Amino acid sequence: MILVFKHFFYKNYVGLSLWPFIFLKHDRLKEDIVLINHERIHLKQQQELLIVFFYIFYIAEWLVRTVLYFDSYKAYQNISFEREAYENEKNLDYTTQRRPLAFIKYLWGTEYA
């Protein structure tokens, strides 16, 4: 289910997945199939980690990467869940082809930005 909340987002953020919902900053973003696919990838990640473990791991990884990079936005960009979603957001079949726990391979390797 996709919901629109204009005042829910900080700076350039325009979408957020909180299982089972996708929240968007503007109604017109419902047409952005790449953004919607990105958020659906997050829904898959959340579901496979029984939701609560996704949030625990996401926040823990962001905190560790913030300390490593001294940059919270760079930390966000390099969270394994985000790296998986960004790399595969243009593949509209990804959520059906995705292997379980696919985010693990994005824990290490080349960092973004």
Backbone hydrogen bonds in HBPLUS format (Angstrom, degrees):
<---DONOR---> <-ACCEPTOR-->    atom                        ^
c    i                          cat <-CA-CA->   ^        H-A-AA   ^      H-
h    n   atom  resd res      DA  || num        DHA   H-A  angle D-A-AA Bond
n    s   type  num  typ     dist DA aas  dist angle  dist       angle   num
A0022-ILE N   A0001-MET O   2.88 MM  21  6.20 154.6  1.95 157.8 161.5     1
A0003-LEU N   A0022-ILE O   2.79 MM  19  6.17 161.9  1.82 160.6 166.4     2
A0024-LEU N   A0003-LEU O   2.81 MM  21  6.22 150.9  1.89 154.5 164.4     3
A0005-PHE N   A0024-LEU O   2.91 MM  19  6.18 156.6  1.97 165.5 173.1     4
A0008-PHE N   A0005-PHE O   3.48 MM   3  5.49 168.0  2.50 109.5 110.2     5
A0013-TYR N   A0010-TYR O   3.14 MM   3  5.83 158.7  2.19 146.1 145.7     6
A0025-LYS N   A0014-VAL O   2.90 MM  11  4.90 143.6  2.04 143.4 141.9     7
A0016-LEU N   A0023-PHE O   2.91 MM   7  5.12 140.4  2.07 148.7 153.8     8
A0023-PHE N   A0016-LEU O   2.71 MM   7  5.12 172.5  1.72 164.9 165.5     9
A0018-LEU N   A0021-PHE O   2.96 MM   3  5.28 152.1  2.04 144.7 153.5    10
A0021-PHE N   A0018-LEU O   2.79 MM   3  5.28 161.0  1.83 130.3 127.1    11
A0029-LEU N   A0026-HIS O   3.10 MM   3  5.59 153.9  2.17 111.7 119.4    12
A0030-LYS N   A0027-ASP O   3.11 MM   3  5.88 169.1  2.12 121.9 125.4    13
A0031-GLU N   A0028-ARG O   3.18 MM   3  5.91 165.2  2.21 116.4 120.7    14
A0032-ASP N   A0029-LEU O   3.00 MM   3  5.13 156.3  2.06 106.4 114.0    15
A0036-ILE N   A0032-ASP O   3.00 MM   4  6.26 167.4  2.01 157.9 161.8    16
A0037-ASN N   A0033-ILE O   2.91 MM   4  5.95 153.6  1.98 136.9 144.5    17
A0038-HIS N   A0034-VAL O   2.90 MM   4  6.13 156.3  1.95 148.0 154.6    18
A0039-GLU N   A0035-LEU O   2.99 MM   4  6.30 160.6  2.03 153.1 157.4    19
A0040-ARG N   A0036-ILE O   2.88 MM   4  6.13 145.3  2.00 144.2 154.7    20
A0041-ILE N   A0037-ASN O   2.93 MM   4  6.22 146.4  2.05 149.3 157.6    21
A0042-HIS N   A0038-HIS O   3.27 MM   4  6.69 151.8  2.35 142.0 148.9    22
A0043-LEU N   A0039-GLU O   3.02 MM   4  6.40 146.6  2.13 141.1 150.6    23
A0044-LYS N   A0040-ARG O   3.01 MM   4  6.34 152.9  2.08 147.2 153.3    24
A0045-GLN N   A0041-ILE O   3.00 MM   4  6.33 159.1  2.04 150.1 155.8    25
A0046-GLN N   A0042-HIS O   2.84 MM   4  6.07 161.9  1.87 153.6 158.2    26
A0047-GLN N   A0043-LEU O   2.92 MM   4  6.07 159.4  1.97 146.6 152.3    27
A0048-GLU N   A0044-LYS O   3.00 MM   4  6.21 165.0  2.03 154.5 157.5    28
A0049-LEU N   A0045-GLN O   3.21 MM   4  6.37 137.5  2.40 141.6 151.9    29
A0051-ILE N   A0046-GLN O   2.70 MM   5  4.55 161.3  1.73 160.4 153.6    30
A0050-LEU N   A0047-GLN O   3.13 MM   3  5.13 153.9  2.20 111.5 111.0    31
A0052-VAL N   A0050-LEU O   2.65 MM   2  5.81 132.3  1.87 117.1 101.9    32
A0054-PHE N   A0051-ILE O   3.12 MM   3  5.25 125.9  2.43  99.8 113.8    33
A0055-TYR N   A0051-ILE O   3.29 MM   4  6.69 159.3  2.34 155.6 159.1    34
A0056-ILE N   A0052-VAL O   3.05 MM   4  6.32 159.9  2.10 149.2 155.0    35
A0057-PHE N   A0053-PHE O   2.92 MM   4  5.94 167.9  1.94 145.1 148.9    36
A0058-TYR N   A0054-PHE O   2.78 MM   4  5.87 160.1  1.82 152.7 159.3    37
A0059-ILE N   A0055-TYR O   3.01 MM   4  6.05 171.9  2.02 147.2 149.4    38
A0060-ALA N   A0056-ILE O   2.97 MM   4  6.07 161.2  2.01 147.5 153.6    39
A0061-GLU N   A0057-PHE O   2.83 MM   4  5.93 163.5  1.86 150.4 155.0    40
A0062-TRP N   A0058-TYR O   2.95 MM   4  6.13 157.2  2.00 147.1 153.9    41
A0063-LEU N   A0059-ILE O   2.92 MM   4  6.13 159.4  1.96 150.3 155.5    42
A0064-VAL N   A0060-ALA O   3.02 MM   4  6.26 166.2  2.04 153.1 156.3    43
A0065-ARG N   A0061-GLU O   2.94 MM   4  6.07 167.2  1.95 151.2 155.2    44
A0066-THR N   A0062-TRP O   2.84 MM   4  5.93 145.5  1.96 144.9 154.7    45
A0067-VAL N   A0063-LEU O   3.15 MM   4  6.42 155.0  2.22 147.2 152.4    46
A0068-LEU N   A0064-VAL O   3.00 MM   4  6.30 155.5  2.06 146.5 154.0    47
A0069-TYR N   A0065-ARG O   2.85 MM   4  5.92 163.0  1.88 151.6 154.9    48
A0070-PHE N   A0066-THR O   2.77 MM   4  5.29 133.8  1.98 136.8 147.5    49
A0075-ALA N   A0071-ASP O   2.95 MM   4  6.13 150.7  2.04 146.2 155.4    50
A0076-TYR N   A0072-SER O   2.95 MM   4  6.16 155.9  2.00 140.7 146.5    51
A0077-GLN N   A0073-TYR O   2.97 MM   4  6.27 162.0  2.00 151.0 155.0    52
A0078-ASN N   A0074-LYS O   3.14 MM   4  6.30 134.6  2.35 139.2 150.2    53
A0078-ASN N   A0075-ALA O   3.11 MM   3  5.22 133.7  2.33  99.0 111.7    54
A0079-ILE N   A0076-TYR O   3.27 MM   3  5.44 170.9  2.28 109.8 112.4    55
A0082-GLU N   A0079-ILE O   2.94 MM   3  5.29 118.9  2.32 108.1 123.3    56
A0083-ARG N   A0079-ILE O   2.89 MM   4  6.16 163.9  1.91 162.6 168.1    57
A0084-GLU N   A0080-SER O   3.00 MM   4  6.16 163.1  2.03 149.2 153.1    58
A0085-ALA N   A0081-PHE O   3.10 MM   4  6.25 162.6  2.13 141.0 146.1    59
A0086-TYR N   A0082-GLU O   2.78 MM   4  5.95 170.8  1.79 160.3 162.6    60
A0087-GLU N   A0083-ARG O   2.97 MM   4  5.98 161.8  2.00 146.0 151.6    61
A0088-ASN N   A0084-GLU O   3.15 MM   4  6.20 140.5  2.32 143.2 152.5    62
A0089-GLU N   A0085-ALA O   2.88 MM   4  5.52 113.4  2.34 146.0 157.8    63
A0091-ASN N   A0088-ASN O   3.07 MM   3  5.40 152.9  2.14 111.4 119.7    64
A0094-TYR N   A0091-ASN O   3.00 MM   3  5.35 165.5  2.02 117.8 121.5    65
A0096-THR N   A0093-ASP O   3.06 MM   3  5.62 140.3  2.22 114.4 125.1    66
A0097-GLN N   A0093-ASP O   3.11 MM   4  6.31 139.9  2.28 147.8 159.4    67
A0097-GLN N   A0094-TYR O   3.05 MM   3  4.97 126.5  2.34  96.2 110.9    68
A0098-ARG N   A0094-TYR O   2.75 MM   4  5.51 137.6  1.92 158.6 165.3    69
A0104-ILE N   A0101-LEU O   3.14 MM   3  5.96 163.9  2.16 123.6 127.3    70
A0106-TYR N   A0103-PHE O   2.87 MM   3  5.39 154.7  1.94 116.0 124.6    71
A0107-LEU N   A0104-ILE O   3.08 MM   3  5.45 168.0  2.09 116.4 118.5    72
